[in-house]
Amino acid sequence: MPVVGVGTDVADVARFARLLERGGQRFLERWFRPTEVEWLNTKKARARHTAAQFAAKEAALKAVRVPDLGPVRWREIEITHGLHGSPGVVVHGSVRELADAAGVSDFHLALWHDDRVATATVVAVSEPARQLP
């Protein structure tokens, strides 16, 4: 499974608490896909989870090594949560096209957060990982 790129990002939870306080649902709907908004709205510590989701989007862009092509459509990067809450990355639209051009076929995502910061690391690979039995 050859690595195409690795990206990491750190987000300030207090910043996202302020953004949620000011923009609320409108802020979420502007930056996140409907499935992400639905998931975030179930969380008690919504600011910390929102910061982690956004850090994951940033890390995914860095892993694809996207050239500076202007404003990013953040809703084209979707952070998913599979069985047992395992996080994943799905890209859509122009970000999918960039990932395809870079040879990315799969992403691996690790998230961590506390009351102050959220971090995300994404590894973009050129072959899908084998499923464990």
PyMOL commands that set and color helices and strands:
alter all, ss='L'
color gray80, all
select helices_A, chain A and resi 13-31+34-40+46-64+74-76+83-85+93-102
alter helices_A, ss='H'
color red, helices_A
select strands_A, chain A and resi 3-12+77-81+87-91+106-113+117-125
alter strands_A, ss='S'
color yellow, strands_A
deselect
rebuild
show_as cartoon
